[in-house]
Amino acid sequence: MTEAEFVAGLDRLVAEARDANVSIEGAYNVRSPRPADPDYTVEVSEIADRHRLIE
């Protein structure tokens, strides 16, 4: 997987959750099943509405 594919997949996942009215804001710990691989914290937060900034 490339970085671009990762970002595209993340964009799709967030859009699907938003469209299904899932509350997604928060921090999520992503644990690797393999002890040698790192664990991550992923944070999801709303950013300023880019359409309102244009007006």
SERO-4910 file (N, C-alpha, C, O; in steps of 0.05 Angstrom, whole numbers):
BEGIN
 pado doro    nc1    nc2    nc3   cac1   cac2   cac3    cc1    cc2    cc3    oc1    oc2    oc3
  Met    A     17    -23      0      0      0      0     18     25      0     38     26     14
  Thr    A     10     44    -16     25     70    -17     12     89      3    -10     85     13
  Glu    A     26    111      8     15    132     25    -10    143     13    -30    149     27
  Ala    A    -11    147    -13    -35    158    -27    -58    139    -24    -81    148    -20
  Glu    A    -54    113    -25    -75     93    -22    -85     93      7   -109     91     12
  Phe    A    -67     97     26    -74     99     54    -93    123     59   -114    120     71
  Val    A    -85    146     48   -101    170     52   -128    167     38   -148    175     50
  Ala    A   -128    156     15   -154    152      0   -172    134     16   -196    138     18
  Gly    A   -161    112     27   -177     94     43   -187    107     69   -210    102     76
  Leu    A   -171    123     81   -179    138    105   -201    158     98   -221    160    113
  Asp    A   -198    172     76   -219    190     67   -246    176     63   -267    186     71
  Arg    A   -245    152     50   -269    137     45   -282    128     72   -306    129     75
  Leu    A   -265    118     90   -275    108    116   -289    131    131   -310    127    142
  Val    A   -277    154    132   -288    177    147   -314    186    133   -334    191    147
  Ala    A   -315    187    107   -339    195     92   -362    175     97   -385    183    101
  Glu    A   -356    149     96   -376    129    101   -388    131    130   -412    129    134
  Ala    A   -370    135    149   -379    138    177   -396    163    180   -417    163    193
  Arg    A   -387    185    168   -402    210    170   -430    207    157   -450    216    169
  Asp    A   -431    195    134   -456    191    120   -475    173    135   -499    174    131
  Ala    A   -464    155    152   -481    137    168   -486    149    196   -496    135    213
  Asn    A   -479    174    199   -484    189    225   -469    176    248   -480    175    271
  Val    A   -446    165    243   -429    154    264   -412    176    276   -400    191    261
  Ser    A   -412    178    302   -395    198    316   -366    188    314   -360    168    326
  Ile    A   -349    203    300   -322    193    296   -301    209    309   -277    201    310
  Glu    A   -308    232    321   -287    249    334   -277    235    358   -292    223    374
  Gly    A   -250    236    361   -238    224    385   -211    213    378   -201    215    355
  Ala    A   -198    200    397   -172    187    393   -176    157    395   -190    147    412
  Tyr    A   -163    143    377   -166    114    375   -138    102    376   -120    109    361
  Asn    A   -135     82    394   -110     67    395   -111     44    376   -130     28    376
  Val    A    -92     42    358    -90     21    339    -67      3    347    -44     10    344
  Arg    A    -74    -20    356    -54    -39    366    -46    -59    344    -63    -70    331
  Ser    A    -20    -63    342    -10    -82    322    -12   -110    334     -7   -114    358
  Pro    A    -20   -130    318    -22   -157    329      6   -169    332     10   -190    345
  Arg    A     26   -157    320     54   -167    322     70   -150    341     72   -125    338
  Pro    A     81   -162    362     96   -146    382    119   -129    371    125   -109    383
  Ala    A    130   -138    349    153   -123    338    144    -97    323    161    -80    318
  Asp    A    119    -95    316    109    -72    301     98    -51    321     88    -58    342
  Pro    A    100    -25    314     91     -4    332     61     -2    333     47    -11    315
  Asp    A     52      9    355     23     15    359     21     45    353     40     60    354
  Tyr    A     -4     54    346     -8     82    339    -33     93    353    -51     77    361
  Thr    A    -34    119    357    -58    132    365    -66    150    341    -51    165    331
  Val    A    -91    146    333   -102    162    310   -123    181    322   -141    172    336
  Glu    A   -120    207    316   -139    226    326   -156    237    303   -145    245    282
  Val    A   -182    238    307   -201    249    288   -215    273    300   -227    271    321
  Ser    A   -212    296    287   -226    320    296   -236    336    273   -224    335    251
  Glu    A   -257    350    277   -269    367    255   -251    391    251   -241    403    270
  Ile    A   -248    399    226   -233    423    220   -252    444    210   -275    439    204
  Ala    A   -242    469    207   -259    491    197   -271    484    170   -258    472    153
  Asp    A   -296    491    166   -310    487    141   -297    504    119   -300    529    120
  Arg    A   -285    492    100   -271    507     79   -290    523     62   -282    543     50
  His    A   -315    514     60   -335    529     43   -343    555     57   -348    575     44
  Arg    A   -345    555     83   -352    579     98   -329    599     97   -334    623     99
  Leu    A   -305    590     96   -282    608     95   -280    624     69   -269    646     69
  Ile    A   -292    613     48   -291    626     22   -310    650     21   -305    670      7
  Glu    A   -332    648     34   -353    669     33   -345    695     46   -360    714     46
***
